[in-house]
């Protein structure tokens, strides 16, 4: 966390200098100027809203289990996002169990299993949205020009809804974590994972989907304007950039992998030039990092980490 306090501004400054000196970026600055402060304010609110939705997803899981409050969940979500966005090799993920332990006194096994399920949930939502985007790309001139795009979208949606209902049914039947003294450590991990799964109610799925739709929609709209292209190109660019975050090996703040994946998504969506897509992706990436850093700064100043074990929900051990 202390590393991210100086690493974030340093990376943001380096990226801005690179963007200012990028050859052929004059067209991009003209489009940025045409957006106006009102559009940028809406984009900021959209990104902050996505962080708020992620905090509500945390609240839906941890409030029944430990009585977590919404404002605490928002601080955790902002600080965790900043760490993930800045530190290389996904090392920022370690911030989640650290924050839950420092703030709420949650054991590492329990918070790590929750993080594992949360990332699996994010990946499933992105795969579902990717399938819907592929259906839109295959549709070409219109969704009814071929029967395959609607069938692909319907199959992806039905599979996704089936997964949600199955997860909800499993969570209802999940037993309380096995914490018998002397039990093997792997049993404690399995029990903690099942406890995390028990928090995966349809409400957590709803917040997760809403978060990604709002974030991708906000970044996609920015990309579409900066690319001077269709909204589908901007959406595919945002989806590609966020999907690149799943790569296990990447530079600090995801520089390079984010831009390459976003440019590829933009080209698949109908963008004209790869270089233009790279410049637009870098601008949107820097904007995302700046908003995330501002939110993390507020979270760190509004309440420092402190160990405070939360109550356990009734009926759970």
Secondary structure as a PSIPRED ss2 file (coil, helix, strand):
# PSIPRED VFORMAT (PSIPRED V4.0)

   1 X C   1.000  0.000  0.000
   2 X H   0.000  1.000  0.000
   3 X H   0.000  1.000  0.000
   4 X H   0.000  1.000  0.000
   5 X H   0.000  1.000  0.000
   6 X H   0.000  1.000  0.000
   7 X H   0.000  1.000  0.000
   8 X H   0.000  1.000  0.000
   9 X H   0.000  1.000  0.000
  10 X H   0.000  1.000  0.000
  11 X H   0.000  1.000  0.000
  12 X H   0.000  1.000  0.000
  13 X H   0.000  1.000  0.000
  14 X H   0.000  1.000  0.000
  15 X H   0.000  1.000  0.000
  16 X H   0.000  1.000  0.000
  17 X H   0.000  1.000  0.000
  18 X H   0.000  1.000  0.000
  19 X H   0.000  1.000  0.000
  20 X H   0.000  1.000  0.000
  21 X C   1.000  0.000  0.000
  22 X C   1.000  0.000  0.000
  23 X C   1.000  0.000  0.000
  24 X C   1.000  0.000  0.000
  25 X C   1.000  0.000  0.000
  26 X H   0.000  1.000  0.000
  27 X H   0.000  1.000  0.000
  28 X H   0.000  1.000  0.000
  29 X H   0.000  1.000  0.000
  30 X H   0.000  1.000  0.000
  31 X H   0.000  1.000  0.000
  32 X H   0.000  1.000  0.000
  33 X H   0.000  1.000  0.000
  34 X H   0.000  1.000  0.000
  35 X H   0.000  1.000  0.000
  36 X H   0.000  1.000  0.000
  37 X H   0.000  1.000  0.000
  38 X H   0.000  1.000  0.000
  39 X H   0.000  1.000  0.000
  40 X H   0.000  1.000  0.000
  41 X H   0.000  1.000  0.000
  42 X H   0.000  1.000  0.000
  43 X H   0.000  1.000  0.000
  44 X H   0.000  1.000  0.000
  45 X H   0.000  1.000  0.000
  46 X H   0.000  1.000  0.000
  47 X H   0.000  1.000  0.000
  48 X H   0.000  1.000  0.000
  49 X H   0.000  1.000  0.000
  50 X H   0.000  1.000  0.000
  51 X H   0.000  1.000  0.000
  52 X H   0.000  1.000  0.000
  53 X H   0.000  1.000  0.000
  54 X H   0.000  1.000  0.000
  55 X H   0.000  1.000  0.000
  56 X H   0.000  1.000  0.000
  57 X H   0.000  1.000  0.000
  58 X H   0.000  1.000  0.000
  59 X H   0.000  1.000  0.000
  60 X H   0.000  1.000  0.000
  61 X H   0.000  1.000  0.000
  62 X H   0.000  1.000  0.000
  63 X H   0.000  1.000  0.000
  64 X H   0.000  1.000  0.000
  65 X H   0.000  1.000  0.000
  66 X H   0.000  1.000  0.000
  67 X C   1.000  0.000  0.000
  68 X C   1.000  0.000  0.000
  69 X C   1.000  0.000  0.000
  70 X H   0.000  1.000  0.000
  71 X H   0.000  1.000  0.000
  72 X H   0.000  1.000  0.000
  73 X H   0.000  1.000  0.000
  74 X H   0.000  1.000  0.000
  75 X H   0.000  1.000  0.000
  76 X H   0.000  1.000  0.000
  77 X H   0.000  1.000  0.000
  78 X H   0.000  1.000  0.000
  79 X H   0.000  1.000  0.000
  80 X H   0.000  1.000  0.000
  81 X H   0.000  1.000  0.000
  82 X H   0.000  1.000  0.000
  83 X H   0.000  1.000  0.000
  84 X H   0.000  1.000  0.000
  85 X H   0.000  1.000  0.000
  86 X H   0.000  1.000  0.000
  87 X C   1.000  0.000  0.000
  88 X H   0.000  1.000  0.000
  89 X H   0.000  1.000  0.000
  90 X H   0.000  1.000  0.000
  91 X H   0.000  1.000  0.000
  92 X H   0.000  1.000  0.000
  93 X H   0.000  1.000  0.000
  94 X H   0.000  1.000  0.000
  95 X H   0.000  1.000  0.000
  96 X H   0.000  1.000  0.000
  97 X H   0.000  1.000  0.000
  98 X H   0.000  1.000  0.000
  99 X H   0.000  1.000  0.000
 100 X H   0.000  1.000  0.000
 101 X H   0.000  1.000  0.000
 102 X H   0.000  1.000  0.000
 103 X H   0.000  1.000  0.000
 104 X H   0.000  1.000  0.000
 105 X C   1.000  0.000  0.000
 106 X C   1.000  0.000  0.000
 107 X C   1.000  0.000  0.000
 108 X H   0.000  1.000  0.000
 109 X H   0.000  1.000  0.000
 110 X H   0.000  1.000  0.000
 111 X H   0.000  1.000  0.000
 112 X H   0.000  1.000  0.000
 113 X H   0.000  1.000  0.000
 114 X H   0.000  1.000  0.000
 115 X H   0.000  1.000  0.000
 116 X H   0.000  1.000  0.000
 117 X H   0.000  1.000  0.000
 118 X H   0.000  1.000  0.000
 119 X H   0.000  1.000  0.000
 120 X H   0.000  1.000  0.000
 121 X H   0.000  1.000  0.000
 122 X H   0.000  1.000  0.000
 123 X H   0.000  1.000  0.000
 124 X H   0.000  1.000  0.000
 125 X H   0.000  1.000  0.000
 126 X H   0.000  1.000  0.000
 127 X H   0.000  1.000  0.000
 128 X H   0.000  1.000  0.000
 129 X H   0.000  1.000  0.000
 130 X H   0.000  1.000  0.000
 131 X H   0.000  1.000  0.000
 132 X H   0.000  1.000  0.000
 133 X H   0.000  1.000  0.000
 134 X H   0.000  1.000  0.000
 135 X H   0.000  1.000  0.000
 136 X H   0.000  1.000  0.000
 137 X H   0.000  1.000  0.000
 138 X H   0.000  1.000  0.000
 139 X H   0.000  1.000  0.000
 140 X C   1.000  0.000  0.000
 141 X C   1.000  0.000  0.000
 142 X C   1.000  0.000  0.000
 143 X C   1.000  0.000  0.000
 144 X C   1.000  0.000  0.000
 145 X C   1.000  0.000  0.000
 146 X C   1.000  0.000  0.000
 147 X H   0.000  1.000  0.000
 148 X H   0.000  1.000  0.000
 149 X H   0.000  1.000  0.000
 150 X H   0.000  1.000  0.000
 151 X H   0.000  1.000  0.000
 152 X H   0.000  1.000  0.000
 153 X H   0.000  1.000  0.000
 154 X H   0.000  1.000  0.000
 155 X H   0.000  1.000  0.000
 156 X H   0.000  1.000  0.000
 157 X H   0.000  1.000  0.000
 158 X H   0.000  1.000  0.000
 159 X H   0.000  1.000  0.000
 160 X H   0.000  1.000  0.000
 161 X H   0.000  1.000  0.000
 162 X H   0.000  1.000  0.000
 163 X H   0.000  1.000  0.000
 164 X H   0.000  1.000  0.000
 165 X H   0.000  1.000  0.000
 166 X H   0.000  1.000  0.000
 167 X H   0.000  1.000  0.000
 168 X H   0.000  1.000  0.000
 169 X H   0.000  1.000  0.000
 170 X H   0.000  1.000  0.000
 171 X H   0.000  1.000  0.000
 172 X H   0.000  1.000  0.000
 173 X H   0.000  1.000  0.000
 174 X C   1.000  0.000  0.000
 175 X C   1.000  0.000  0.000
 176 X C   1.000  0.000  0.000
 177 X C   1.000  0.000  0.000
 178 X C   1.000  0.000  0.000
 179 X C   1.000  0.000  0.000
 180 X C   1.000  0.000  0.000
 181 X C   1.000  0.000  0.000
 182 X C   1.000  0.000  0.000
 183 X C   1.000  0.000  0.000
 184 X C   1.000  0.000  0.000
 185 X H   0.000  1.000  0.000
 186 X H   0.000  1.000  0.000
 187 X H   0.000  1.000  0.000
 188 X H   0.000  1.000  0.000
 189 X H   0.000  1.000  0.000
 190 X H   0.000  1.000  0.000
 191 X H   0.000  1.000  0.000
 192 X H   0.000  1.000  0.000
 193 X H   0.000  1.000  0.000
 194 X H   0.000  1.000  0.000
 195 X H   0.000  1.000  0.000
 196 X H   0.000  1.000  0.000
 197 X H   0.000  1.000  0.000
 198 X H   0.000  1.000  0.000
 199 X C   1.000  0.000  0.000
 200 X C   1.000  0.000  0.000
 201 X C   1.000  0.000  0.000
 202 X H   0.000  1.000  0.000
 203 X H   0.000  1.000  0.000
 204 X H   0.000  1.000  0.000
 205 X H   0.000  1.000  0.000
 206 X H   0.000  1.000  0.000
 207 X H   0.000  1.000  0.000
 208 X H   0.000  1.000  0.000
 209 X H   0.000  1.000  0.000
 210 X H   0.000  1.000  0.000
 211 X H   0.000  1.000  0.000
 212 X H   0.000  1.000  0.000
 213 X H   0.000  1.000  0.000
 214 X H   0.000  1.000  0.000
 215 X H   0.000  1.000  0.000
 216 X H   0.000  1.000  0.000
 217 X H   0.000  1.000  0.000
 218 X H   0.000  1.000  0.000
 219 X H   0.000  1.000  0.000
 220 X H   0.000  1.000  0.000
 221 X H   0.000  1.000  0.000
 222 X H   0.000  1.000  0.000
 223 X H   0.000  1.000  0.000
 224 X H   0.000  1.000  0.000
 225 X H   0.000  1.000  0.000
 226 X H   0.000  1.000  0.000
 227 X H   0.000  1.000  0.000
 228 X C   1.000  0.000  0.000
 229 X C   1.000  0.000  0.000
 230 X C   1.000  0.000  0.000
 231 X H   0.000  1.000  0.000
 232 X H   0.000  1.000  0.000
 233 X H   0.000  1.000  0.000
 234 X H   0.000  1.000  0.000
 235 X H   0.000  1.000  0.000
 236 X H   0.000  1.000  0.000
 237 X H   0.000  1.000  0.000
 238 X H   0.000  1.000  0.000
 239 X H   0.000  1.000  0.000
 240 X H   0.000  1.000  0.000
 241 X H   0.000  1.000  0.000
 242 X H   0.000  1.000  0.000
 243 X H   0.000  1.000  0.000
 244 X H   0.000  1.000  0.000
 245 X H   0.000  1.000  0.000
 246 X H   0.000  1.000  0.000
 247 X C   1.000  0.000  0.000
 248 X C   1.000  0.000  0.000
 249 X C   1.000  0.000  0.000
 250 X C   1.000  0.000  0.000
 251 X C   1.000  0.000  0.000
 252 X H   0.000  1.000  0.000
 253 X H   0.000  1.000  0.000
 254 X H   0.000  1.000  0.000
 255 X C   1.000  0.000  0.000
 256 X C   1.000  0.000  0.000
 257 X H   0.000  1.000  0.000
 258 X H   0.000  1.000  0.000
 259 X H   0.000  1.000  0.000
 260 X H   0.000  1.000  0.000
 261 X H   0.000  1.000  0.000
 262 X H   0.000  1.000  0.000
 263 X H   0.000  1.000  0.000
 264 X H   0.000  1.000  0.000
 265 X H   0.000  1.000  0.000
 266 X H   0.000  1.000  0.000
 267 X H   0.000  1.000  0.000
 268 X H   0.000  1.000  0.000
 269 X H   0.000  1.000  0.000
 270 X C   1.000  0.000  0.000
 271 X C   1.000  0.000  0.000
 272 X C   1.000  0.000  0.000
 273 X C   1.000  0.000  0.000
 274 X H   0.000  1.000  0.000
 275 X H   0.000  1.000  0.000
 276 X H   0.000  1.000  0.000
 277 X H   0.000  1.000  0.000
 278 X H   0.000  1.000  0.000
 279 X H   0.000  1.000  0.000
 280 X H   0.000  1.000  0.000
 281 X H   0.000  1.000  0.000
 282 X H   0.000  1.000  0.000
 283 X H   0.000  1.000  0.000
 284 X H   0.000  1.000  0.000
 285 X H   0.000  1.000  0.000
 286 X H   0.000  1.000  0.000
 287 X H   0.000  1.000  0.000
 288 X H   0.000  1.000  0.000
 289 X H   0.000  1.000  0.000
 290 X H   0.000  1.000  0.000
 291 X H   0.000  1.000  0.000
 292 X H   0.000  1.000  0.000
 293 X H   0.000  1.000  0.000
 294 X H   0.000  1.000  0.000
 295 X H   0.000  1.000  0.000
 296 X H   0.000  1.000  0.000
 297 X H   0.000  1.000  0.000
 298 X H   0.000  1.000  0.000
 299 X H   0.000  1.000  0.000
 300 X H   0.000  1.000  0.000
 301 X H   0.000  1.000  0.000
 302 X H   0.000  1.000  0.000
 303 X C   1.000  0.000  0.000
 304 X C   1.000  0.000  0.000
 305 X C   1.000  0.000  0.000
 306 X C   1.000  0.000  0.000
 307 X C   1.000  0.000  0.000
 308 X C   1.000  0.000  0.000
 309 X C   1.000  0.000  0.000
 310 X C   1.000  0.000  0.000
 311 X C   1.000  0.000  0.000
 312 X C   1.000  0.000  0.000
 313 X C   1.000  0.000  0.000
 314 X C   1.000  0.000  0.000
 315 X C   1.000  0.000  0.000
 316 X C   1.000  0.000  0.000
 317 X C   1.000  0.000  0.000
